[in-house]
């Protein structure tokens, strides 16, 4: 009986952890990109130059002026954000929501963002 309770508890924890991660995961379905969509790479400028989505703008979420820079963008615009792994893009989405932006999509890391948007990765400024 004691081992059965332990097994049930372990399964319950595993299910909750999986559901929790799924709720936080960036989009993995195709994302429609229109002419009005702004792609925002929230990594450092060195990471951006090494490879970014074609047409993306670079606004480093870890820079001191992130809020001021995104504050210059129209709050009613359509934005797709990405980084290296999805952690910084999630943080950027949260910060931008706090600044009044509403149409935000977290595309996760660079390779996932390229896959779900269909936009090629390019190098250089």
DSSP file (Angstrom, degrees, kcal/mol; ACC not computed):
  #  RESIDUE AA STRUCTURE BP1 BP2  ACC     N-H-->O    O-->H-N    N-H-->O    O-->H-N    TCO  KAPPA ALPHA  PHI   PSI    X-CA   Y-CA   Z-CA
    1    1 A X     >        0   0    0      0, 0.0     4,-2.1     0, 0.0     5,-0.2   0.000 360.0 360.0 360.0 -41.6    0.0    0.0    0.0
    2    2 A X  H  >  +     0   0    0      1,-0.2     4,-1.9     2,-0.2     5,-0.1   0.892 360.0  48.3 -64.3 -39.8    2.8    2.4    0.9
    3    3 A X  H  > S+     0   0    0      2,-0.2     4,-2.4     1,-0.2    -1,-0.2   0.835 108.3  55.2 -70.5 -31.5    4.6    1.8   -2.5
    4    4 A X  H  > S+     0   0    0      2,-0.2     4,-2.6     1,-0.2    -2,-0.2   0.921 108.5  47.6 -65.1 -43.9    1.3    2.3   -4.3
    5    5 A X  H  X S+     0   0    0     -4,-2.1     4,-2.5     1,-0.2    -2,-0.2   0.899 112.2  50.2 -62.1 -40.7    0.8    5.7   -2.7
    6    6 A X  H  X S+     0   0    0     -4,-1.9     4,-2.3     2,-0.2    -2,-0.2   0.905 111.5  48.0 -65.0 -42.1    4.4    6.6   -3.6
    7    7 A X  H  X S+     0   0    0     -4,-2.4     4,-2.5     2,-0.2    -2,-0.2   0.924 112.6  47.9 -64.9 -45.6    3.9    5.5   -7.2
    8    8 A X  H  X S+     0   0    0     -4,-2.6     4,-2.5     1,-0.2    -2,-0.2   0.907 112.1  50.1 -62.4 -42.0    0.7    7.5   -7.5
    9    9 A X  H  X S+     0   0    0     -4,-2.5     4,-2.3     2,-0.2    -1,-0.2   0.906 110.5  49.6 -63.5 -41.5    2.4   10.6   -6.0
   10   10 A X  H  X S+     0   0    0     -4,-2.3     4,-2.3     2,-0.2    -2,-0.2   0.914 112.0  47.8 -63.9 -43.7    5.3   10.3   -8.4
   11   11 A X  H  X S+     0   0    0     -4,-2.5     4,-2.5     2,-0.2    -2,-0.2   0.917 111.0  51.6 -63.7 -43.1    2.9   10.0  -11.4
   12   12 A X  H  X S+     0   0    0     -4,-2.5     4,-2.4     1,-0.2    -2,-0.2   0.907 110.4  48.2 -60.8 -42.8    0.9   13.0  -10.2
   13   13 A X  H  X S+     0   0    0     -4,-2.3     4,-2.6     2,-0.2    -1,-0.2   0.914 111.5  50.3 -64.4 -42.5    4.0   15.1   -9.8
   14   14 A X  H  X S+     0   0    0     -4,-2.3     4,-2.3     2,-0.2    -2,-0.2   0.909 111.6  47.9 -62.7 -42.5    5.2   14.1  -13.3
   15   15 A X  H  X S+     0   0    0     -4,-2.5     4,-2.5     2,-0.2     5,-0.2   0.926 113.0  47.6 -65.4 -44.6    1.9   15.0  -14.9
   16   16 A X  H  X S+     0   0    0     -4,-2.4     4,-2.5     2,-0.2    -2,-0.2   0.910 111.8  50.2 -63.4 -42.2    1.7   18.3  -13.1
   17   17 A X  H  X S+     0   0    0     -4,-2.6     4,-2.2     2,-0.2    -1,-0.2   0.917 111.7  48.4 -62.7 -42.9    5.3   19.2  -14.1
   18   18 A X  H  X S+     0   0    0     -4,-2.3     4,-2.3     2,-0.2    -2,-0.2   0.923 112.8  47.1 -64.0 -44.8    4.5   18.3  -17.8
   19   19 A X  H  X S+     0   0    0     -4,-2.5     4,-1.9     1,-0.2    -1,-0.2   0.890 111.2  52.4 -64.1 -39.2    1.4   20.3  -17.8
   20   20 A X  H  X S+     0   0    0     -4,-2.5     4,-0.9    -5,-0.2    -1,-0.2   0.905 111.3  45.8 -63.8 -41.9    3.2   23.3  -16.2
   21   21 A X  H  X S+     0   0    0     -4,-2.2     4,-1.0     1,-0.2     3,-0.5   0.888 110.4  53.5 -68.7 -38.7    6.0   23.2  -18.8
   22   22 A X  H  < S+     0   0    0     -4,-2.3     3,-0.4     1,-0.2    -1,-0.2   0.871 105.3  54.5 -63.8 -36.3    3.5   22.8  -21.7
   23   23 A X  H  < S+     0   0    0     -4,-1.9    -1,-0.2     1,-0.2    -2,-0.2   0.790 113.4  42.2 -68.1 -26.9    1.6   25.9  -20.5
   24   24 A X  H  < S+     0   0    0     -4,-0.9    -1,-0.2    -3,-0.5    -2,-0.2   0.542  89.8 112.6 -95.5  -9.1    4.9   28.0  -20.5
   25   25 A X     <  -     0   0    0     -4,-1.0     3,-0.1    -3,-0.4    81,-0.1  -0.356  69.5-116.2 -70.4 141.8    6.2   26.6  -23.8
   26   26 A X        -     0   0    0      1,-0.2    81,-0.2    -2,-0.1    -1,-0.1  -0.196  50.6 -68.6 -67.9 169.0    6.4   29.0  -26.8
   27   27 A X        +     0   0    0     79,-1.7    -1,-0.2     1,-0.1    89,-0.1  -0.315  45.1 176.8 -60.8 136.4    4.4   28.3  -29.9
   28   28 A X        +     0   0    0     -3,-0.1     2,-0.2     2,-0.1    -1,-0.1   0.388  56.9  87.9-119.2  -2.4    5.4   25.3  -31.9
   29   29 A X  S    S-     0   0    0      1,-0.1    87,-0.0    88,-0.0    -2,-0.0  -0.554  99.2 -74.7 -86.5 159.5    2.6   25.5  -34.5
   30   30 A X        -     0   0    0     -2,-0.2     2,-0.5     1,-0.1    87,-0.2  -0.263  47.3-145.6 -55.2 139.9    3.2   27.6  -37.6
   31   31 A X        -     0   0    0     85,-3.4     2,-0.4    82,-0.1    -1,-0.1  -0.944  11.7-128.7-112.0 126.5    3.0   31.3  -37.0
   32   32 A X        -     0   0    0     -2,-0.5     2,-0.5    86,-0.0    85,-0.1  -0.603  21.1-162.1 -75.9 128.7    1.5   33.6  -39.6
   33   33 A X        -     0   0    0     -2,-0.4     2,-0.2    84,-0.2     6,-0.0  -0.960  10.3-174.3-113.2 121.5    3.8   36.5  -40.4
   34   34 A X    >   -     0   0    0     -2,-0.5     3,-1.2     1,-0.0    44,-0.0  -0.502  44.3 -96.1-105.4 177.8    2.2   39.4  -42.3
   35   35 A X  T 3  S+     0   0    0      1,-0.2    -1,-0.0    -2,-0.2    -2,-0.0   0.726 126.3  53.7 -65.8 -19.9    3.7   42.6  -43.7
   36   36 A X  T 3  S+     0   0    0      2,-0.1    42,-0.6    41,-0.0    -1,-0.2   0.557  84.4 107.9 -90.2  -9.0    2.7   44.3  -40.4
   37   37 A X  E <   -a   78   0A   0     -3,-1.2     2,-0.6    40,-0.1    42,-0.2  -0.503  56.8-152.8 -74.1 134.2    4.5   41.8  -38.2
   38   38 A X  E     -a   79   0A   0     40,-2.8    42,-2.4    -2,-0.2     2,-0.5  -0.943   5.8-148.4-108.0 122.7    7.6   43.0  -36.5
   39   39 A X  E     -a   80   0A   0     -2,-0.6    18,-2.7    16,-0.3     2,-0.5  -0.786  14.5-164.7 -88.6 127.6   10.2   40.3  -35.6
   40   40 A X  E     -ab  81  57A   0     40,-3.2    42,-1.9    -2,-0.5     2,-0.7  -0.954  10.9-161.1-122.3 116.3   12.1   41.2  -32.5
   41   41 A X  E     -ab  82  58A   0     16,-3.2    18,-2.1    -2,-0.5    42,-0.2  -0.854   6.1-170.6 -91.4 116.1   15.4   39.4  -31.6
   42   42 A X        +     0   0    0     40,-2.5    19,-1.8    -2,-0.7    20,-0.4   0.182  49.7 103.5 -99.2  17.9   15.9   40.0  -27.9
   43   43 A X  S    S-     0   0    0     39,-0.2    -2,-0.1    17,-0.2    39,-0.0  -0.226  83.2 -73.0 -86.4-178.4   19.4   38.6  -27.7
   44   44 A X     >  -     0   0    0      1,-0.1     4,-2.3    16,-0.1    -1,-0.2  -0.271  44.2-109.3 -70.6 163.5   22.7   40.6  -27.5
   45   45 A X  H  > S+     0   0    0      1,-0.2     4,-2.4     2,-0.2     5,-0.2   0.859 119.9  54.6 -64.6 -34.9   24.0   42.4  -30.6
   46   46 A X  H  > S+     0   0    0      2,-0.2     4,-1.6     1,-0.2    -1,-0.2   0.911 109.9  46.5 -64.1 -41.8   26.8   39.8  -30.9
   47   47 A X  H  > S+     0   0    0      2,-0.2     4,-0.9     1,-0.2    -2,-0.2   0.903 111.6  52.6 -64.6 -40.9   24.3   37.0  -30.9
   48   48 A X  H >< S+     0   0    0     -4,-2.3     3,-1.0     1,-0.2    -2,-0.2   0.930 108.6  48.6 -60.2 -48.3   22.2   38.9  -33.5
   49   49 A X  H 3< S+     0   0    0     -4,-2.4    75,-3.1     1,-0.3    -1,-0.2   0.840 105.5  59.2 -63.0 -33.9   25.1   39.4  -35.9
   50   50 A X  H 3< S-     0   0    0     -4,-1.6    -1,-0.3     1,-0.3    -2,-0.2   0.730 131.9 -30.8 -69.4 -21.5   26.0   35.7  -35.6
   51   51 A X    <<  +     0   0    0     -3,-1.0     2,-0.3    -4,-0.9    -1,-0.3  -0.516  69.0 159.7 164.6 127.1   22.6   34.7  -36.9
   52   52 A X  E     -D  122   0B   0     70,-2.9    70,-3.4    -3,-0.2     2,-0.2  -0.944  48.6 -76.4-149.5 166.4   19.0   36.1  -36.8
   53   53 A X  E >   -D  121   0B   0     -2,-0.3     3,-2.4    68,-0.2    68,-0.2  -0.490  61.1 -97.2 -68.3 137.0   15.7   35.9  -38.7
   54   54 A X  T 3  S+     0   0    0     66,-2.6    -1,-0.1     1,-0.3   -15,-0.1  -0.344 110.1  14.6 -57.0 124.1   15.8   37.8  -41.9
   55   55 A X  T 3  S+     0   0    0      1,-0.3   -16,-0.3    -2,-0.1    -1,-0.3   0.374  92.8 140.3  92.6  -3.7   14.2   41.2  -41.3
   56   56 A X    <   -     0   0    0     -3,-2.4     2,-0.3   -18,-0.1    -1,-0.3  -0.408  45.5-137.1 -74.1 147.7   14.3   41.1  -37.5
   57   57 A X  E     -b   40   0A   0    -18,-2.7   -16,-3.2    -2,-0.1     2,-0.6  -0.769  17.7-129.0 -97.2 151.6   15.2   44.1  -35.3
   58   58 A X  E     +b   41   0A   0     -2,-0.3     2,-0.4   -18,-0.2   -16,-0.2  -0.899  35.1 160.5-109.0 114.6   17.5   43.6  -32.4
   59   59 A X        -     0   0    0    -18,-2.1     2,-0.4    -2,-0.6   -15,-0.1  -0.901  34.5-138.3-131.8 103.6   16.4   44.9  -29.0
   60   60 A X    >   -     0   0    0     -2,-0.4     3,-1.7     1,-0.2   -17,-0.2  -0.454   5.2-155.3 -67.9 115.9   18.4   43.3  -26.2
   61   61 A X  T 3  S+     0   0    0    -19,-1.8    -1,-0.2    -2,-0.4     5,-0.1   0.733  93.6  56.4 -64.6 -21.7   16.0   42.5  -23.3
   62   62 A X  T 3  S+     0   0    0    -20,-0.4    -1,-0.3     4,-0.1     2,-0.1   0.478  85.3 104.1 -90.4  -1.5   18.9   42.6  -20.9
   63   63 A X  S X  S-     0   0    0     -3,-1.7     3,-1.4     1,-0.1     4,-0.3  -0.483  79.5-122.7 -80.0 153.4   20.0   46.1  -21.9
   64   64 A X  T 3  S+     0   0    0      1,-0.3     3,-0.3    -2,-0.1     4,-0.2   0.751 110.5  50.2 -65.2 -24.4   19.2   49.0  -19.5
   65   65 A X  T 3> S+     0   0    0      1,-0.2     4,-2.7     2,-0.1    -1,-0.3   0.193  73.6 111.2-102.6  17.8   17.2   50.8  -22.2
   66   66 A X  H <> S+     0   0    0     -3,-1.4     4,-2.8     1,-0.2     5,-0.3   0.942  80.3  47.3 -54.6 -52.1   15.0   47.9  -23.4
   67   67 A X  H  > S+     0   0    0     -3,-0.3     4,-1.6    -4,-0.3    -1,-0.2   0.891 113.7  48.2 -60.0 -40.4   11.8   49.5  -22.0
   68   68 A X  H  4 S+     0   0    0     -4,-0.2     4,-0.5     2,-0.2    -1,-0.2   0.899 113.0  48.1 -67.3 -40.2   12.6   52.8  -23.6
   69   69 A X  H >< S+     0   0    0     -4,-2.7     3,-1.2     1,-0.2     4,-0.3   0.938 115.4  41.9 -68.1 -46.9   13.4   51.2  -27.0
   70   70 A X  H >< S+     0   0    0     -4,-2.8     3,-1.6     1,-0.3    -1,-0.2   0.796 104.5  68.3 -71.0 -24.3   10.3   49.1  -27.2
   71   71 A X  T 3< S+     0   0    0     -4,-1.6    -1,-0.3    -5,-0.3    -2,-0.2   0.699  91.9  61.2 -64.4 -18.5    8.3   52.0  -25.8
   72   72 A X  T <  S+     0   0    0     -3,-1.2    -1,-0.3    -4,-0.5     2,-0.2   0.585  90.6  87.3 -82.1 -11.5    9.1   53.8  -29.2
   73   73 A X  S <  S-     0   0    0     -3,-1.6     2,-0.3    -4,-0.3    -3,-0.0  -0.555  97.1 -92.9 -85.4 152.5    7.2   51.0  -31.0
   74   74 A X    >   -     0   0    0     -2,-0.2     3,-1.7     1,-0.2    -1,-0.1  -0.501  28.4-145.2 -65.2 126.3    3.4   51.2  -31.5
   75   75 A X  T 3  S+     0   0    0     -2,-0.3    27,-1.0     1,-0.3    28,-0.4   0.729  98.8  56.1 -65.9 -21.6    1.7   49.4  -28.7
   76   76 A X  T 3  S+     0   0    0     25,-0.1    -1,-0.3    26,-0.1    -2,-0.1   0.291  87.3 112.4 -94.4  11.4   -1.0   48.1  -31.0
   77   77 A X  S <  S-     0   0    0     -3,-1.7    26,-0.6     1,-0.1     2,-0.5  -0.185  72.9-110.2 -76.1 173.7    1.5   46.5  -33.4
   78   78 A X  E     -ac  37 103A   0    -42,-0.6   -40,-2.8    24,-0.1     2,-0.4  -0.939  40.7-175.6-109.8 120.6    1.9   42.8  -34.0
   79   79 A X  E     -ac  38 104A   0     24,-2.8    26,-1.9    -2,-0.5     2,-0.5  -0.944  22.1-166.6-127.7 138.8    5.2   41.4  -32.6
   80   80 A X  E     -ac  39 105A   0    -42,-2.4   -40,-3.2    -2,-0.4     2,-0.3  -0.992  20.3-165.7-118.5 122.5    7.0   38.0  -32.7
   81   81 A X  E     +ac  40 106A   0     24,-3.0    26,-3.1    -2,-0.5    27,-0.4  -0.827  13.1 164.0-111.3 147.4    9.8   37.7  -30.2
   82   82 A X  E     +a   41   0A   0    -42,-1.9   -40,-2.5    -2,-0.3   -39,-0.2  -0.974   8.3 171.5-152.6 164.6   12.6   35.2  -30.0
   83   83 A X  E     - c   0 109A   0     25,-2.2    27,-1.1    -2,-0.3    30,-0.2  -0.429  56.7 -65.1-144.0-140.3   16.0   34.6  -28.4
   84   84 A X  S    S-     0   0    0     25,-0.3    27,-0.3    -2,-0.2    26,-0.2   0.860 122.2  -1.3 -90.2 -41.4   18.4   31.7  -28.1
   85   85 A X  S    S-     0   0    0     24,-0.2    24,-0.5    23,-0.2    -3,-0.0   0.541 101.3 -96.9-128.3 -13.4   16.3   29.3  -26.0
   86   86 A X  S  > S+     0   0    0     22,-0.5     4,-1.4   -61,-0.1    22,-0.2   0.218  98.3  99.4 111.3 -13.7   13.0   31.0  -25.2
   87   87 A X  H  > S+     0   0    0      2,-0.2     4,-1.8     1,-0.2     5,-0.1   0.957  87.5  39.4 -70.8 -50.3   13.9   32.3  -21.7
   88   88 A X  H  > S+     0   0    0      1,-0.2     4,-2.6     2,-0.2    -1,-0.2   0.859 113.7  54.8 -70.0 -34.1   14.7   35.8  -22.7
   89   89 A X  H  > S+     0   0    0      2,-0.2     4,-2.4     1,-0.2    -1,-0.2   0.890 107.8  50.4 -66.7 -36.4   11.8   36.1  -25.2
   90   90 A X  H  X S+     0   0    0     -4,-1.4     4,-2.1     2,-0.2    -2,-0.2   0.912 111.6  48.0 -64.2 -41.8    9.4   35.0  -22.5
   91   91 A X  H  X S+     0   0    0     -4,-1.8     4,-2.3     1,-0.2    -2,-0.2   0.896 111.4  50.8 -64.6 -39.8   10.8   37.7  -20.2
   92   92 A X  H  X S+     0   0    0     -4,-2.6     4,-2.8     2,-0.2     5,-0.2   0.899 107.8  52.3 -65.6 -40.9   10.5   40.3  -23.0
   93   93 A X  H  X S+     0   0    0     -4,-2.4     4,-2.5     1,-0.2    -1,-0.2   0.933 110.2  49.1 -59.9 -45.6    6.9   39.3  -23.7
   94   94 A X  H  X S+     0   0    0     -4,-2.1     4,-1.9     1,-0.2    -2,-0.2   0.923 112.9  46.8 -60.1 -44.9    6.1   39.9  -20.0
   95   95 A X  H  X S+     0   0    0     -4,-2.3     4,-0.8     1,-0.2    -2,-0.2   0.909 112.6  49.1 -65.6 -41.5    7.8   43.2  -19.9
   96   96 A X  H ><>S+     0   0    0     -4,-2.8     5,-2.4     1,-0.2     3,-0.6   0.884 108.0  53.9 -67.5 -37.0    6.2   44.4  -23.1
   97   97 A X  H ><5S+     0   0    0     -4,-2.5     3,-1.8     1,-0.2    -1,-0.2   0.918 105.7  54.5 -59.7 -41.1    2.7   43.3  -21.8
   98   98 A X  H 3<5S+     0   0    0     -4,-1.9    -1,-0.2     1,-0.3    -2,-0.2   0.735 105.2  54.1 -63.7 -22.1    3.5   45.5  -18.8
   99   99 A X  T <<5S-     0   0    0     -4,-0.8    -1,-0.3    -3,-0.6    -2,-0.2   0.371 130.0 -93.3 -93.6   3.6    4.1   48.4  -21.1
  100  100 A X  T < 5S+     0   0    0     -3,-1.8     2,-0.2     1,-0.3    -3,-0.2   0.493  78.3 139.0 102.4   3.5    0.7   48.0  -22.8
  101  101 A X      < +     0   0    0     -5,-2.4    -1,-0.3     1,-0.1   -25,-0.1  -0.570  19.0 170.7 -79.2 145.2    1.5   45.8  -25.8
  102  102 A X        +     0   0    0    -27,-1.0     2,-1.5   -25,-0.3    -1,-0.1   0.687  57.8  70.3-126.1 -32.4   -1.0   43.1  -26.5
  103  103 A X  E     +c   78   0A   0    -26,-0.6   -24,-2.8   -28,-0.4     2,-0.4  -0.597  68.6 143.1 -94.1  77.9   -0.3   41.3  -29.8
  104  104 A X  E     -c   79   0A   0     -2,-1.5     2,-0.4   -26,-0.2   -24,-0.2  -0.944  30.5-169.6-122.0 135.7    2.8   39.4  -28.8
  105  105 A X  E     -c   80   0A   0    -26,-1.9   -24,-3.0    -2,-0.4     2,-0.8  -0.992  15.0-147.0-126.1 126.5    4.0   36.0  -29.8
  106  106 A X  E     -c   81   0A   0     -2,-0.4   -79,-1.7   -26,-0.2   -24,-0.2  -0.829  15.7-178.6 -90.4 109.3    6.9   34.2  -28.1
  107  107 A X  E     -     0   0A   0    -26,-3.1     2,-0.2    -2,-0.8     9,-0.2   0.378  31.0-140.4 -91.4   3.9    8.4   32.1  -30.8
  108  108 A X  E     +     0   0A   0    -27,-0.4   -25,-2.2   -22,-0.2   -22,-0.5  -0.512  55.7   4.8  80.8-140.6   11.1   30.6  -28.5
  109  109 A X  E  > S-c   83   0A   0    -24,-0.5     4,-3.1   -27,-0.2   -25,-0.3  -0.270  80.4 -99.2 -79.8 168.2   14.6   30.1  -29.6
  110  110 A X  H  > S+     0   0    0    -27,-1.1     4,-2.5     1,-0.2     5,-0.2   0.905 120.6  46.0 -55.8 -49.9   16.1   31.1  -33.0
  111  111 A X  H  > S+     0   0    0    -27,-0.3     4,-2.1     1,-0.2    -1,-0.2   0.908 115.9  46.2 -65.4 -40.0   15.9   27.7  -34.7
  112  112 A X  H  > S+     0   0    0      2,-0.2     4,-2.9     1,-0.2     5,-0.3   0.914 111.6  52.2 -65.9 -42.0   12.3   27.2  -33.5
  113  113 A X  H  X S+     0   0    0     -4,-3.1     4,-1.8     1,-0.2     6,-0.4   0.901 110.1  48.8 -60.7 -41.1   11.3   30.7  -34.5
  114  114 A X  H  X S+     0   0    0     -4,-2.5     4,-1.9    -5,-0.2     5,-0.5   0.912 113.1  48.2 -63.3 -42.4   12.8   30.1  -38.0
  115  115 A X  H  < S+     0   0    0     -4,-2.1    -2,-0.2    -5,-0.2    -1,-0.2   0.930 114.9  42.2 -65.0 -47.0   10.9   26.8  -38.2
  116  116 A X  H  < S+     0   0    0     -4,-2.9   -85,-3.4     1,-0.2    -1,-0.2   0.738 122.7  38.4 -78.5 -21.7    7.5   28.1  -37.1
  117  117 A X  H  < S-     0   0    0     -4,-1.8   -84,-0.2    -5,-0.3    -1,-0.2   0.693  97.9-131.9 -96.5 -22.0    7.6   31.3  -39.1
  118  118 A X     <  +     0   0    0     -4,-1.9     2,-0.4     1,-0.3    -3,-0.2   0.637  60.0 138.9  78.0  14.0    9.3   29.9  -42.2
  119  119 A X        -     0   0    0     -5,-0.5    -1,-0.3    -6,-0.4    -2,-0.2  -0.796  51.8-121.9 -97.9 133.1   11.8   32.8  -42.2
  120  120 A X        -     0   0    0     -2,-0.4   -66,-2.6    -3,-0.1     2,-0.4  -0.278  19.7-117.2 -71.1 154.4   15.4   32.0  -43.0
  121  121 A X  E     -D   53   0B   0    -68,-0.2     2,-0.3   -70,-0.1   -68,-0.2  -0.790  35.5-176.8 -90.5 133.9   18.3   32.8  -40.6
  122  122 A X  E     -D   52   0B   0    -70,-3.4   -70,-2.9    -2,-0.4     2,-0.3  -0.840  15.4-134.1-125.6 164.3   20.8   35.3  -41.9
  123  123 A X        +     0   0    0     -2,-0.3   -73,-0.2   -72,-0.2   -74,-0.1  -0.760  57.9  46.8-115.5 165.7   24.1   36.6  -40.5
  124  124 A X              0   0    0    -75,-3.1   -73,-0.1    -2,-0.3    -2,-0.1  -0.314 360.0 360.0  97.5 177.3   25.5   40.1  -40.3
  125  125 A X              0   0    0     -2,-0.1    -1,-0.2   -75,-0.1   -76,-0.1   0.487 360.0 360.0 -67.5 360.0   24.0   43.3  -39.1
